[in-house]
Amino acid sequence: MTRRVAAHPALIALGAVGAVGVGAAVWGIGIERYLFTVREATVAALVPGSAPVRVLHISDAHMAPWQRRKQQWLASLVELEPDLIVNTGDNLGHREGLDGIRRALAPFAGIPGVFVHGSNDVQAPAPRNPLNYFRGPSRVHRAPELLDTAAMDAFFTDELGWADLNNSAARMDVAGTSIDFVGVDDPHRGWDDFDALTSAIASLDARPAGGSRIAVAHAPYRRVLDSFVDLDADALFAGHTHGGQVCIPGFGALVANCDIPLRQAKGLSSWSHRGRSVPLNVSAGCGHSIYAPVRFACRPEATLLTLTARS
């Protein structure tokens, strides 16, 4: 008679956990990071009497030249016929990332747009331990490789016709409505300069009575969002968080890489400061660092946000 020895329950449990882990890794690395999606929402954010504005919010492409699927998907978004492009930075993810960004965004030439920098538009990514994100916002690499930011900016401003909002302001006609835009350089690196922004706002002609104002930053730090509300912004746009990038289903983001509340690390919410609440859209972004090629329970995205007039 052959005697069978039952496996120890602990070994069975360990094997099950291992199988789940492998399955999650296969999904996050091999499947979900390619499941590009468009999140659509509508919010009453503009001053009364404003025409609706369809905003395509893109962020955190972290582009490498070989990422053709992402490039083709971004280029296809022109079919959504947006009135305005808001680009909240971290376009580049490789020293030759601009080649991919050109292929991805060239179809948007002539559509009004604005952009700000993320740190990865200036400094190339470097390997880092992902567990360090649980210790707080990431720090700058000691000797970062600098990217050709000037060439990227020239592509955006000269070829696409977008306005540079890095510590600056601009007034544009969007869908027949004059809108003021304000923005800052990446707060994650402390490059935001509200004194320079205030001077830029002052250099504009007097704001039209009842005119709308949209504020843009890469990283949604509380101090920046509060300052935008103080500047009488009607809507806020940011990226940087990747929506947590690796999330727990039913719970959401575990980290945001800044001090925004985790419940607001992705999607449309409201930011309140000094008795005033303003719509805030934080993009989960459509990319990832080449050193962390994974997304889990957080699909790569762009947002088509329709801004309508408040009643």
N, C-alpha and C positions, 0 to 999 in steps of 0.2 A: 504494500500500500504506500502510495506517495503522499507525503505530508506537505501541505502548503503553509508557508509562513506569511501571515498577514503583514502588510506594510504598516509601519508605525504611523499613527495619526499625524504626528508632527511632520513626518516626511511627506505625507500626502498634502498637508496644508502648504508646506514649503514649495512643493512642486506646483500646486495650484497658483500660488502667488507668483512664482517664476513665470508660469505660462501667461498669466494676466499681464505681467510686466513686459514680456516679449511682445505680446499682442498689441499692447499700448504703444510700444516703441515702433513697431512696424506701421501702425496706423498713423502716428504722429509724424514720423520721418518720411514714410513712403507714400502716404495718401493725403492726409488732411492739409498738409502745407501747400498742396496744389489745388485744393477745393476753393478756388476764388469765388467770392460772393459779393453781391451788391446789397447793402442794407438801405432800405428806403424809409423815410420818415417825413412828416410835415409838422411844422411848428409855427405858431403865430409869434413872430419876433420883430418884424419891421414896424415902423411907425405907421399910424393910420393913413390910409390912402395910397400906400405903396403897392405896386404891382407884384405878383408872386415872382420869386427868383429861385430857379432850380440850381442848386449848388452841388457840384461834384467835389467831394472832399477826398483827397488822396494823401497818403502818408506812409512813411517808413518802408519804402520799396527796398532799401538796402541792396541795390541792384549790382549784380555781377554780370559780366558780358555774356556768359553762357546760359543765363536764365531766360530762355526764349519763350517758354509758356507764360511766364509772368509778363514779359514784354508784349506778347500778342494779346493777352487779356486786357492789360491797361490800354493798349491802342484801341481795342474794340469798344471801350467805354464811350468813345465819341458818339456812338450810335444812340446813347441816352439823350443826346441833344441838350447838354447843360447850358445854362446862361452864364455860369461863372465856375472857374476852377479855383479851389483853395488847396494849396499844397503845403502841408505842415512839416516838411523836411525829412532828413535822413534818406535822401534819394540814393546816395551812393553807398556801395558796400564793398568796393574793390577799386584798385587804382585805375582800372579801365572801365569802371561802372558807367561812365558817361556815355559810352557807346550804346549800352543797353537802354539808358534813359532817353537818348535821342530816338531810338526805334520805338520806344513805348509812348512817348509824349508828342512826337512830331505831328500826329493828326489833330492836336488841339490848337495848332497855330491859328490865330485870329479870334479865338474865344477868350474873352476877358479872364484874367487870372491874377492871383497873388501868390507869393511864396515867402517862406522864412527858412532859415537854416536849422538843421539839427547838427549835433557835433560830428556825425558821420558824413556830413557834406564837406567837412574840413579835414578830419582825421580818419585815416583808414582803420578798420576794426583790427583788434588783436585778440589772440586767444585769452580766455579768462574762465575761471571756475564759476559755473552758473550758480552754485550754492552761495556765492558771495552776494547775490542779489537779495538774499534773505537778511543780510546784515545791514541793508540800507541802500540808498542810491549809489550806483556805480561811480567809480572815480576814474580820472583821466589816466591813460597809459603814460608812463614816465617819458618815453621818447617816441611819440606817435609819428607815423608816416603821414605827411601832409599831402592832401589831394589837390587837384586842379579846380578849386572852387570858383576861380574867376571864369574859367571856361564854361562851367555849368551855369553860372549866373548870366553870362553873355547869351547862352542858348535860351534861357528862360526870358530874358528881357528883350533881346534883339530879334530872335527868331520866332518866339511864341507870342511876344508882346505882353508879357506878364509884368506886374509891378513888384519890385523888391521891397519888402516890408521889414527888413532887418533893422530894428530901432528906427523905423521910419513910418511915414504915412502917405496915403495917396487918395485921390478922388477919381472915381471912374463911373462911367455910365454903363449900367447893367440892366438889360431888358427894359430900357427906357426910363430907368430910375437912377438918379445920382446917389451914390453911396460912398461914404468915407470909410477907408480901411486903415487900421493901425496895427502895428506888429512889433515884435522884439526878436532879437537874435536868441540863440538857444539858452534858456534859463538853467538848463542842467549843467552847463559849464560856467554859469555866472556871466554870460555875455549880454544879458538883457540890460539895457540902458534907458531908463524911463526919462532921464533928463534930455537925452538926445531925441527921444520920441516926442516929448512935449514940445521941443523946439520945432520938430518937423510938423507937428499939428498946427503950431502957430504960423508956420510959413504958408499953409494953405489959405485960400480965400475964406472969408467968413462962412461958416457952415450954414447951408440953406436952412431956413426955418422948417423944423419938422423932419430934417434929413436923418437917414439911418446911418449907423456906424457899426462895422464888423471888426472884431479884434482877433488876431491870429498869433499863436506862439507854437513852438515845437513841444516843449515839456510843460504840462499843466500844473505848475507849482502854485500853491495857494496864494503866495504873495503876488504872483503875476495875475492870476484871475481876479483877485481883489482890486488890484490896480486898474485892470481893464474896466471893472464895474465902476470904479471911481471916475474913469474917463468917459462914462456915459455910453458904454458899448451896448448894442442891442442884441448881439449874438457873439459867442465865443467859440473858437475852433482850436483844437490841439491834437497832438498825436503822442509819440514817444513811448507810451506804455505797452504797446503791442497787445493791449487788452489782457495782459498777464502772460500771454503766449502759451503757457502750459497751465491750464485751469482744471478745476475739479467740477465735473458735471453736477449741476444743481447748486453749486456754491459760487463758482466764478473764480476771479483772479486771486492768486496767492501773493503776488507782488505787483507793484506798479512802477518801480524804479524812480519814484518821486514821492511827494508827500500828499498827493490827492487821495481822498478816501477810496478804498478798494471798490466800493459799490459804484463809483463813478469812473473807474479805470477804462471803461469802454461804453460807447453808445451815447444816446441823447439823454441829458438830465438837466437840472437847473442849478446854477451857482448863485448862492445868496450871500450878500455882503451889505452891511449897514442898511438893512430893511428893504433892499432891492434884489429881485431875483431875475437872472438873465439865462436864456437857454445856452447850454454848453454841449458841444459835440466833440467827443474824444474818439478818434479813429483807432481801431485795433491794428491798422496798418495792413499792408499786403505782402510784407517780406519778413526777413529774419537775418541775423548775422550769419555769414557763411560758416562761422564756428559753432553755431547752435541751430542746425537745420531741422527744426521740429516745431510743430504746433499741435496742441491737444485741447479739444473742447473750446477752440478759439480760432475759427476759420480766418484766413486772410481776407481782407475786405476793403472795399471803398464804400463811401456813403453818398447816396443821392438824397440830399436834404432840401425839401421845398420850404422856403421861408415865405410866409404870408404876412399880411398886415394884421396888427393887433386891432381888436374891435374898440 
